[in-house]
Amino acid sequence: MRLRYVVRELWHHRLRTGLALVGVSVATAMLLDMLMLSGGLETSFRRLLSSRGYAIRIAPVGTIPFESEALIPSYPTLRDTLLDVPGVVGVAPLLGANVELRAGADSARAFALGIDPAEQGVYRLLAGDPPAEGRVVVDEGLARDAGLAIGTRIELELAGSLGVARRVNVRVAGVAEFVYSARGERVVALPLPVLQRLAGRGDRIAFAMVRISDTADPEAVGAAIRARAPRVETFTVSGLVERARARLSYFRQLSIILGSVATAVTALLVGTIMAVSINDRYGTIAAMRALGISRRTVVASFTGESLVLSAAGAGLGVGLGVLTAGYLEGVLAGFPGLPAGIRFFVLDGPAVGRAIAIVLGVGAVAGLVPAWRVANLEISRTLHREEP
Amino acid sequence: MRPDPAVAAAVDKPVVEARDVEREYRVGGEVVRALRGVSLGVAAGEFLAVTGPSGSGKSTLLHLLGGIDVPTAGRVWLGGTDLARLSTTQRDRRRLLEVGLVFQRFHLLSMLSARENVELPMAEAGVRPADRRAASEALLRRVGLAERSRHRPGELSGGERQRVAIARALANGPRLLLADEPTGELDRGTSEGILDLFAGLNAQGVTIIVATHDLHLAARARRRIELVDGRLAS
């Protein structure tokens, strides 16, 4: 009966209810987007790092992955050392170099990745075969833009090489999706020794990813690697995410500030609407109290009204938030150098649940305050107040 | 009109009693003495009219007798219980179960039908939905509105609204019905209907106290007192 009354009351004041719903929806959408943003980068970074099954990254000593041109010497020795560590089941080396790619009269700048085709974690093959001596894998965008098909002959030349040009002639063996590449980045993968020769890097690599057994603890394996290979830096996925979190504190602060603003707007909006609504009904509320309707019932009725309003607004707001997050994601996707797999806004249950819980909580409190106030007014004097 | 013998037997038991009651309000820094040492007893089955000019303290006395307000000095007993000894919540419960209230402006919830308005005090008292539905239909029949139970207050005339308000006041079978200017917003013809209704309820044993400055209404009561400047004049 109480819910029926609440719904009818809200329906009776359709314009006021509609405007309040729009306001709560927009505030909920903003809050949800901020909650998605505050954890989105971290969540998607963790997912990206874990997506290929490598739990540990190895970088040159004194550096962190992705951020230095320093190299790790003597990869074969390092690989043997790593494979001797209990729990390690595979090592995926990586070397990078900028190259000019020529196919007939066309040329394009690309980033070459030297990998071990038998143990790699940088691409998912979409068509064709893995790289081999004289055969490479190119990314979808490069294949499309440069008109490359499986079997196409191409020439790779080290970009910026002075004096005698360093070149290699290869065929396209496959087309792949490169999981760590930035949007629009052109990538070609070839066997590590081929790129090492082309780039003149000897037996050095830039980076390695270590796969461990399902039962092994990444932290324990990382510590064992550090003990055996002191000239490299070891990073677990959690360690990298922790570093990223520290660097992304700006996003978190921004989202906390804007999320707080959205929460405050929700509170003010619902509180104002409820105060107006209650003010309209002072005389009737006093009459209900005079009849013996308890303060608890009065408070529950108005808090219920506020909750219904907040819940409906939150429901609409979640949809709106998802839409705006999608739009903003499209805008932010062009962030330079960021892997295409990284998402600023990650829609997950906890974020949606938190947004709804915050809006409902704030709505309940915003309705509770004026309801409690009116429930405790002096009945006798309030009875004579004029109602509009 | 005389009550039936069963009611007559209970007439000597006071339903409500006020002794040396005073009520002061502070309005804009000034103390207004609304009631000054009023003592009054109302026995079961009585139909009492409280008359007096505007501002004489009629509504204030009604509110004190019904436990809506508490006196600044003096005591009020409702059904033998000193209301000053009850908490706000306990007084709410007493009013809900033992006092019916009828207001000049009806104070019906506009979003609810006549039947739902009547059900409201029963719902608060914890009556089961099926029982309160049947009881509310019966009460609306009793006040002559059986055919209007689905109508909302906005679809009813002033007299019909007041009848719904009376049915609501009777919802939990109160021992006392308090009406504050119940015909104040009604025309003469409609008022007559409401007065007949009150007389009929009183004949059925309902104790009624009406605050009014309508002498015609006061004449229908079986006892009448007059307040002047917060004091009993008669």
Boltz contact constraints between the chains, C-beta under 6 A:
constraints:
  - contact:
      token1: [A, 1]
      token2: [B, 123]
      max_distance: 6.0
  - contact:
      token1: [A, 5]
      token2: [B, 111]
      max_distance: 6.0
  - contact:
      token1: [A, 8]
      token2: [B, 111]
      max_distance: 6.0
  - contact:
      token1: [A, 9]
      token2: [B, 111]
      max_distance: 6.0
  - contact:
      token1: [A, 12]
      token2: [B, 111]
      max_distance: 6.0
  - contact:
      token1: [A, 284]
      token2: [B, 107]
      max_distance: 6.0
  - contact:
      token1: [A, 287]
      token2: [B, 103]
      max_distance: 6.0
  - contact:
      token1: [A, 287]
      token2: [B, 107]
      max_distance: 6.0
  - contact:
      token1: [A, 290]
      token2: [B, 68]
      max_distance: 6.0
  - contact:
      token1: [A, 290]
      token2: [B, 101]
      max_distance: 6.0
  - contact:
      token1: [A, 291]
      token2: [B, 101]
      max_distance: 6.0
  - contact:
      token1: [A, 291]
      token2: [B, 121]
      max_distance: 6.0
  - contact:
      token1: [A, 292]
      token2: [B, 92]
      max_distance: 6.0
  - contact:
      token1: [A, 292]
      token2: [B, 95]
      max_distance: 6.0
  - contact:
      token1: [A, 292]
      token2: [B, 96]
      max_distance: 6.0
  - contact:
      token1: [A, 293]
      token2: [B, 124]
      max_distance: 6.0
  - contact:
      token1: [A, 294]
      token2: [B, 92]
      max_distance: 6.0
  - contact:
      token1: [A, 379]
      token2: [B, 68]
      max_distance: 6.0
  - contact:
      token1: [A, 380]
      token2: [B, 63]
      max_distance: 6.0
  - contact:
      token1: [A, 380]
      token2: [B, 68]
      max_distance: 6.0
  - contact:
      token1: [A, 380]
      token2: [B, 69]
      max_distance: 6.0
